Amino acid sequence: MTKQQLIEKVAAKTELKKSEVEVAVESVLALIAEALQASERVDLRGFGSFVVKERKERQGRNPRTGETITIAAKRDAGFKPSKELTEKLAQVAVAPTPEKAE
């Protein structure tokens, strides 16, 4: 699902204007990004947590040449789903089988 599809679905579900929903979605995403930039953890109960992970400098290989290269240290965003979300994903929806016309 793209951001635009999310906006359209939320607008349909809430009966708000797409422009209002777009402002809300953009604001939420911007606030999450700002919090992560400040190395804060973002917890959304029932959904999951966004955290900043520090990646250390490490050695890697250029797959084309086989040459050893150094991969620089960096900060990366990570997501850990909540127990509730994990349980929802574990519930496999079984598609109904179409009955044979006789």
VMD Tcl script that draws the C-alpha trace (Angstrom):
set ca {
  {0.00 0.00 0.00}
  {1.36 3.40 -0.95}
  {0.96 6.58 1.08}
  {-1.64 7.83 -1.43}
  {-3.64 4.61 -1.12}
  {-3.50 4.91 2.66}
  {-4.81 8.48 2.45}
  {-7.66 7.39 0.17}
  {-8.67 4.50 2.45}
  {-8.59 6.64 5.60}
  {-10.62 9.35 3.85}
  {-13.23 6.78 2.79}
  {-13.40 5.22 6.25}
  {-13.61 8.51 8.18}
  {-15.61 10.50 5.62}
  {-13.05 13.31 5.88}
  {-11.72 15.19 2.86}
  {-8.64 13.69 1.23}
  {-6.79 16.99 1.73}
  {-7.47 16.86 5.50}
  {-6.38 13.25 5.76}
  {-3.25 13.99 3.71}
  {-2.25 16.77 6.12}
  {-2.81 14.44 9.09}
  {-0.82 11.55 7.57}
  {2.04 13.85 6.52}
  {2.10 15.37 10.03}
  {2.23 11.97 11.74}
  {5.04 10.75 9.48}
  {7.00 14.00 9.97}
  {6.68 13.76 13.75}
  {7.84 10.14 13.75}
  {10.84 11.12 11.60}
  {11.68 14.05 13.91}
  {11.53 11.82 16.98}
  {13.80 9.22 15.35}
  {16.21 11.95 14.27}
  {16.43 12.98 17.95}
  {17.12 9.30 18.83}
  {13.76 8.95 20.56}
  {11.75 5.74 20.51}
  {8.22 5.98 19.06}
  {5.74 3.53 20.59}
  {2.33 3.03 18.98}
  {0.39 0.73 21.31}
  {-1.18 -2.19 19.51}
  {0.97 -1.56 16.43}
  {4.68 -1.48 17.27}
  {7.77 0.58 18.02}
  {10.11 2.57 15.82}
  {13.68 2.75 17.15}
  {17.04 4.09 15.99}
  {19.78 1.50 15.63}
  {23.47 2.34 15.52}
  {25.30 0.30 12.88}
  {29.03 -0.10 13.44}
  {31.65 0.26 10.73}
  {32.31 -3.10 9.13}
  {34.17 -4.86 6.34}
  {32.37 -5.96 3.19}
  {33.18 -7.12 -0.33}
  {32.49 -5.56 -3.68}
  {30.58 -8.38 -5.41}
  {31.82 -7.35 -8.85}
  {35.55 -7.22 -8.08}
  {35.82 -9.20 -4.84}
  {37.75 -6.25 -3.36}
  {37.43 -5.73 0.42}
  {35.78 -2.42 1.29}
  {34.92 -0.62 4.50}
  {31.22 0.05 5.05}
  {30.82 3.22 7.12}
  {28.97 3.35 10.43}
  {25.45 4.74 10.23}
  {22.21 5.26 12.10}
  {19.27 3.26 10.84}
  {15.57 3.09 11.68}
  {14.09 -0.17 12.86}
  {10.57 -1.38 13.55}
  {9.45 -3.97 16.08}
  {5.82 -5.09 15.75}
  {3.69 -5.29 18.89}
  {2.39 -8.54 20.29}
  {-1.11 -7.64 19.05}
  {0.09 -7.01 15.48}
  {2.14 -10.21 15.49}
  {-0.93 -12.16 16.59}
  {-3.07 -10.56 13.87}
  {-0.51 -11.49 11.24}
  {-0.40 -15.07 12.54}
  {-4.12 -15.46 11.88}
  {-4.06 -16.67 8.30}
  {-7.21 -15.68 6.47}
  {-8.53 -18.68 4.62}
  {-10.14 -17.75 1.32}
  {-13.56 -19.34 0.84}
  {-13.57 -22.07 -1.76}
  {-16.01 -21.46 -4.61}
  {-18.76 -24.06 -4.76}
  {-18.96 -26.14 -7.88}
  {-22.00 -25.46 -10.05}
  {-23.81 -28.68 -10.73}
}
mol new
graphics top color blue
foreach p $ca { graphics top sphere $p radius 0.5 }
foreach p [lrange $ca 0 end-1] q [lrange $ca 1 end] { graphics top cylinder $p $q radius 0.2 }
display resetview
